[in-house]
Every structure is written in C-alpha cells, then in structure tokens.
Amino acid sequence: MGRLKNFAPICLLISLSLLSQPAAALEPAGLSGLQFPASDWPFWRGPDQNGVASAKQTPPTSWSETENVLWRAEVPGRGHSSPVVIGDRVFITSADHEREVQIVLGLDRATGKQLWETIVHRGGFETRGKKMNLKATLASSTIASDGSRLFINFLNDNAVWTTALDLDGKQLWQTRLTDYQVHQGYGSSPTIYKNLVISSADNKAGGAIVAMDRTNGEIVWRRERPELPNYPSPVVVKAAGRDQLIMTGCDLVTSLDPLTGQTIWEIEGATTECVTTTVTDGKVILTSGGYPDNHISAVAADGSGKIVWENTDREYVPSMLIAKGHVFAILDAGIATCLNVETGEQIWKERLGGTFSSSPVLVGENIYVTSESGKTHIFKASVEGFESVATNSLGSKVFATPAICGGQIFTRVSLTADEKTQEYVYCLADSAATR
C-alpha cells in the first residue's frame, strides 16, 4: 500500500438585541447525544466538530480595531485554544508563565467582563524531552462542554490530565491520562460522546486514548498507542453507516467503537505526525499530515483499506472542511484549495499569502480563515472558482480558530506594542444589525 501520506454604545445595543430575541430551539450537536441552541459553540470546531457553523446567522464580514467590535477582554498569559460559548458565557484557557498557572476563564458574553478564573494546575511547567516548538503553548487544547460542565486537557508535570469544571469554575474531578514526553508540544482537545468524554495524548513515551465517565472522571476504557509523537484531537463521525471514533497519525488511520474502544478497523498510513481533526462525507475519512511526509488522502470509511485518492499537499496544521461534495483546505503556506471529495481532483487554488495555523470555519456560503499575522480572509465556498468576499486585519499574531455563533465572532488574538505582547478575546458583531 502506498504511504498515506470600548465600545459601550454598540455593546448596549447588541446586548439588548440579543435579549429581545426569542429563545432558540435546541439542535443536535454532532454525535455527542447533546443538544444546544444554534447560538452556542460548545466544542473545538463547533457544534458538529467539523468547522461548520449554523447558517442561520449573519456574522460581520468587515471589522477593525474599532469597527464592529462589541468588546475585547484581556487574557493573562498565552495560549492557542479557541473560545467556546455556552449561553451567556464565553470560556477560554491560558497558561500564565509569570504565575506558572494553567487557567480557565469565564467571561460574560454581553460585555466580556471576567466572571471567574480557575487555576487548574499550579507549577509543573517544566517538560521532559525536547523544548517545545516556539509556536506551541501550554494551553493549546480547546474546552469541550456538555452544557453544564467544561472539560479541558492540559499538559502539566510531564503528564496529560483531563479536568472537569462546572460553569461557575468549580473543579468537579481530574483524571491523569498518561505520561507525556514533549516532541513539539501538546494540543489535543477532548470530545464528548453520549456519557463519555474522550481524550488522547499520543507521544514518544507511549500515549493513550482514554474514555472517561463525564460525571465523575472514572476511566471507562483505555487504548494504548504507539510510542510516536502525534497531535490530532479524537473525533466521532458518522461514516459507513455507524459511529466511529477516528484518530490519524502514528503511521495509522484508526477507527474505534466510541463506547467500548474496540477496533472497528485500522490501516497503515497517514504519516507519523498529524495535527488536523478529520472530517468525512460519510463515505471517506480525510486524513492529512506534515511529517515526515506531506499528504492529504481519502480513506474508505468501510474498513476495506482502500485509499480512494491522495496527494502530497502540506496540510499539516489547519483542519479541512467538506461542503457541496468538495474539500476546502488551507495549506500551511497560505494557499486555499478546493478538491472534489470523490476523486481528489483539484478544482481551483488561490494564494492567500502568509502562513496559517488557524482552521477555516464555514458560515452559510462564506468561509472564514485567519493567518498567523491576523489577516482574516473571507471567501465563497464556491466549486466554480475562488471568489473573495473580504479581508480584515486584527492583532499581530493569531493561532486560534474563531468560534462563530449567534451572529458573533469570538476570536483570540495577540497584540504587540512597546515590545509587550498581550492576548485578548474579541467579540465581533455587526453593529448595523441592531439599528
């Protein structure tokens, strides 16, 4: 087999507008078994964990430091995790090296006011193995929420831990997953499936995928992993007629039963080090990686071992989207591309410029994606050719993927001034919509 390779007036107007709207109907969130209103963003990559936001909204397509900014909130320390949004609150993680603490913050959705800070780990910042990649942080994992609890992974004291908090920041439980030897860093986010929260920690010391009871943190099942560095987040997809927990990397594409951890199928491939969270059209599992081989590939989801197509594009960090029977990808080197999901045929490509770590988000017909320099490109999810909608700049560094829900964009950016860097969460909203 071949290698698979402040803004107070605007704030008040929009807050009143949100409060005056009728309560949103609950909608299923992916395969978690949970339901959330379309105005929530409970997981890494959104409600279905595939980078697709609710189309029943109109987030802004233009902004600046002052235009369409509802609020901005300082975030102490450094991190690349994305915001999550539950009801009237926004949650985010960070690692504050001055205090040597890893924290979770709860913010008021209407104003950005900090409601609470919970220290999850104090100390333990020294890492065994190589020094972390300069782009990595000790808070790169995104929270997953079941609507009443927050679940977060942190690398601390040479181990990976999953911790549960309630929505007011009270710690409920904490479970140690595995020893962890740093090669580049750690950034795998937890996923939720029915009564379970599932986390992974692939690394050179021998990692694991661990499913825990989300009420008490007790381990329900555990799968040991190869002694190789690897970085994706586990994700449950509906493919080939059943629910499958997919992990790529460690030279494997692995499908497990999410309730039991038993192998459904596994094939060699997907190179050693992957980062992206896989997506599916129900027929194929998309894999991508960047070390030692660059690749994008489509693997048959039925366990036949068939590689439907593959190429050598470097789709290492940004995850992909599937829409209209096509794959929309942002290569690390700043090239947007559209591929036929069935054949892998390249329909179009366009150089955006810059480098990218953030993943794209699809809202209706528009795709939003932000470069590391803070420039957000908005373009149509067109299968005819590249069609730009707008470009906007905010911040000096951006690595996190935005949450887009309820007509608002929640984005984490770094601003550097006078040789000092400060991180913020911005809430962007169309001020004209409230008039």
N, C-alpha and C positions, 0 to 999 in steps of 0.2 A: 504494500500500500504506500502511496506517495505521502510525504510529510505534510500534515496539516499545519499546514503552517498557520428754619425750621420752618418752617413750612406750616405754621399753625392754622391759617385760614383754610388752606387746602385740606389739612388734617381734619378739621372740624366738618367741612363739607362732605368729605368722603366717609367719615365715621357715621354721620347722620344718615347718609345714603345707604350704607350697609345695614344700619339698624332698622331702617324703614322697609327693607326688603322682606318678603315672606320667607319663612323657614324653608330651606332647601330640602327636597326629598332625598332620602338616603339612597345611595347607589352602591352596588357591589364593588369591592376593591380587589381586583385581580382574583387570585385563587386563595386569598387569605381566609376566606369564610367570614370576613368582616364587612361592614357597610359604613360608608362615610358620605357626607354631602359633597357635592362637586366643588365646594369652596375649601375643602381640606386637601392637604398634601402630606400623607402620613408616612411615606417611605422614601428611600433612595429611588430616584427615577419616577416618583409619582405613584398614583393610586394603583396602577397596573404594573408598576415596576418596569415599564418599557419605554419611558421617556415621552409618553403621550398624555397631554393634559386634556381636561374637559374642553370640548369645542364650544360649550355653552357659556362663553365669556369673551370679553374684548379687552385683553391687556394692552397697555400702550405699545406703540411701535416707535415712539421717539421719547428721549429723555436726555437730561444732562445733570450737572450738579444741582441745578435749581428747578429745571422743568420736570413736571410730573413726578416729583419726589414727595411722597406722603410723609415719610420720616426716615431718619437714619439713627442707628443705635451703635454705640461703641461696643466692641467685643474685646475683652482683655486677652492678651496672648496671641497665639497663632493656631490656625487650623485650616483644613481644606474640606471639612464636612459641609454638606448642604443644609439649609434650613428645612425643618418640617413644620407644618401648620395644622393645628387641631383646634377647631372652633375659633375662639377669640384669642388664641395664644400662638406664639412662634417659639420654637425651641432650636437651640444650636449648641454645639460642643466647641471647646477650645482647650489648648494646653498653654498655660501661663508659666513660662520658664523663670520669670523673676520670683514668683512664689513657689515654683515647682509643684503645681497642682494641675490636674486634669478635671475639667468642669463641664457642667451642663447649665445653660442659661434659659430661663423662661421669660419671654418678652410679651408685652401687651400688643395685640395685633393692630389696634387702632392707633396707638401712639408711639410704639417702640420702647416704652418705658420698661426698664428691667424690673420684673416682679420677684425674681429669686435667682440665686446662684447656689448650686450644689457642688461641693467638692467630692468627686467620685474616688480619686486617688491623690494622695499626697506623697511626694517623693517618688523614687523608683524610675527616674528619667534616664539613668544610665542604661545603655543597651549592649548586649553581648553580640559579638560578630563585627561586621563591617560598620563603619559610620553610615548613618542614614543618608540617602540621597538628598541633595540640597533642596529638591522640590518636595520632599516628604515632610510630614509633621507628625506629632504625637496625638493629633486629633483629626484624622482624615476619614474616619468612619462616620456615616450618617445614621441618625436615630431612626428606629422603626417604632411605630406606635399602634396599639390596638384600640385607641380611643380613650383608654383610661390609664394606660401605663406607657412609659417610654423605655425602650431597650437600646442599649448602646455598648459597643465594643471599644475597649482601649487596650493598647499595648502598654504594659507597666511592669517594672521589675522583672524583665525578661520572660514575661508570660502574657497571654491574651486572656482578658476577662470580659464576660458579659454581665452587665448590671441593669437592674430594673428599678425605675423610679415611678412614683405617681406623678400626676400632672402638676402638683404643687412642689415637686422636687424632693420628696421624701424617699430615701432608699428603701426598697422592698426586699431585694435579695441581690446576691452577687455570686457568680459561678466562675471558677477558673477553668478555662478550656484546655490549655496546653502550654508547655514551654515554647518560647519563640526566640529564634536566632535571626537577628536582623541581617538582611542582604541589601535591600533598598529601603524598606520601611514597612508599614502596615496600614491598610485602609479598607479592609473588607467590612461591609455593612451587614447587619442581621436582616433576616427575612422572617415573615410570620406565615404559618400555615396551620389553620384550624387552632388546636390548643397548644401549638408549639411555637417557639422562637428558635430559629436555626442560624448558627454562626459557623464561620470557618476561619482557619488560621494555618494555611499552608506555609511551610518554611523548611530551611535546611536541617533543622533539628528533628524533623518529622512532625507533621501537623495533624489536624483533625477537623472533621465536620461534626458538629455537636448539636443535637436537638434537645431543647430543654422545655419543661412544662412552664408556660409563661406565667402561671400563677405563683409558683414557688421556686423556680430555677432548678428543680431536680432534673438530672440527665435522664432522658427517655431512651435515646440511642446515640451511639458514637461510632464514627468510621475513621480509622487511622488512614493517613495519607502518606504519599511518598516523601522522602527526605529531599525536597526540592523547593526553591523559592517560587512563590506564585501569589497573585494578588486579587483575583476576582471575588465578587460577592456571590454567594449562592442565590439562586432564584428558582422559583417554582413556575413552570409553564404548562400550558395545556397543549399537548402535541401528540400526534398519532393516537388520538382518542383517549388519552389518560393524563393525569397529573404527573409531572416528572420534575424532580429536583436536579438542576443541571449545574455542574462545575466543569470549567475548562481549564487547561493548563496542567503542569506536571507531566507533559507529554501525553495527556489523556483527554478524551471527552467522556465525561461520566454522567450517567443518568441513574438516580436513586429514587426509590419509593419514599416520598417525603414523610410519611407516617412511621415507617419502620427502619429506614436507612438501608434496606436491602437493594442490591444492584438490580436495575432493570436491564441496562446494557452499558458497555464500556468499550471504547476502541482507542487504539493508539492515535496520537495526533495532537493538534492544537498547540504545538511547540511547548517549551518549558515554562516561560514566564508570560502570563496573560494578565490583563487588568480589567478588561471590559466585562460588563454584565450582559449576558447573552439575551438575544431576542429570537422569536420564532414566528413563522406564519402558520404554524400547526403541522407543517409537513417537514420542514428542515429546521435544524438548530444552527444558528450563525455563531461561528467562533472567530476570534481574531487574537493576534499576539504580536510581540515585537522582539523576543529574544529566545534562542539565538536566531530564529527565523521570523521574518515578516510574513504575515499572511492574513487573508480573510477567506473563510471557507463556509460552505453549506453542507451540513452532515444530515443524512436522512434520520428523522426522529423515530423511525420504527424499529431501530436496533439492528437493521440489516448490515450496518457497517459501510454503507455506500457513501462515498464522497460525491455529492451532486456536482459541485464545482469548487474551484479555489483559485486564488491569485496571490500575488506577492506584495500587495499594498501594505504600508506600515500603519495599520490601525491598532495602535498599541494601547493608548490611554482613553480617548473618548469612546464611549459606547455608541452603538448604532441605533437607527430607527427603521421600522418597517411600516410603509404606508402605500396604499394603491398598488400592491403587488410588487413593490420595489424597495430596495435597501437604500437609505440615505446615510452616508457616512462622512465624518470629518476626519481626514487623516491628520496625524500629529503635526505634520509640516504645513498645515493650513490650506489643504485642498478639499473642497466639497465635491462629493461624487455621488452619482445615482446609478444603481445597478439593478438589473432585472433579478428578482429573488429566485426565479425558477432556473435561470441559465447562467447567472453571473455576468451577463453581457453589460458592458459599461454603456450607459445611455448618454451621460454627459459628465463633465468635470469642470470645476472652476477654481482658480486660485484665489483664496480669500486673503492670504498674507498672514504672517505671524506664525506662532506656534500655539497649539491647543492642548489643554488638559481637561477642560470642562466638556460635558456631554451635551448634545443637542436636545431640545425639547420641542415637540410638535404641538401647536395650538391651532386647531382648525386647519386652514390651508398654509399656515406660516410655521417655519422652523426658526427657532432662536438658538444661537450658539455664540459663546463668548471666548475670545482669545485670551492668552495669558497676559496680554498688555491691557485688557479691559475693554476691548472693542467688541461690541455685540453685533453680529451680522444677523439680519432677518431676511429670509428668502422663502420663496414659494416651494411647497412640496410638489413640484412640477415634474412630470415624467416626460415633458417635451424638451425642456432645456432650463438652464439656470435663469432665474428671474429674481433679482434683488428687490427687496421692499424698502429696507432702510439699514443704516449703520449708526450706532451710538456708542460713545465712549464714556466710561465711568471708572475711576480708580486707576491705579498704576499697575496692580497685579491682581489677576483673578484665576483661581484654580478650581473653585467650587462650581457645581451645576446649580442653576437657579431653581426655585420652586415657583410654579406659575399656577395660581388658583384664585377663584373668585374675582377675576379681572385684575389681579395684582401680581407683581413680580417681586419675589423676595430673593435678593442676591447678596452674596458675601464678597466684599472687595477689600483690598488693601490700598491705602493712600500713603504716599511718602512725601513728607515736607520737612525741610531743615534736617535732613538725614535721619528723621524719625519716622517709623512706619506704624500706622495704626489700622487695625481691622475694623470694619463696620458691616452691619447688615442694613441694607437699604430696602425700603418698601416703595416700589414704583407703581403708580396708578394714574389713569387718565383723568386729570382734574376736570376736563370738559364734560366728562360723563356725569358729573354731579350738578351741573348747572341747569 
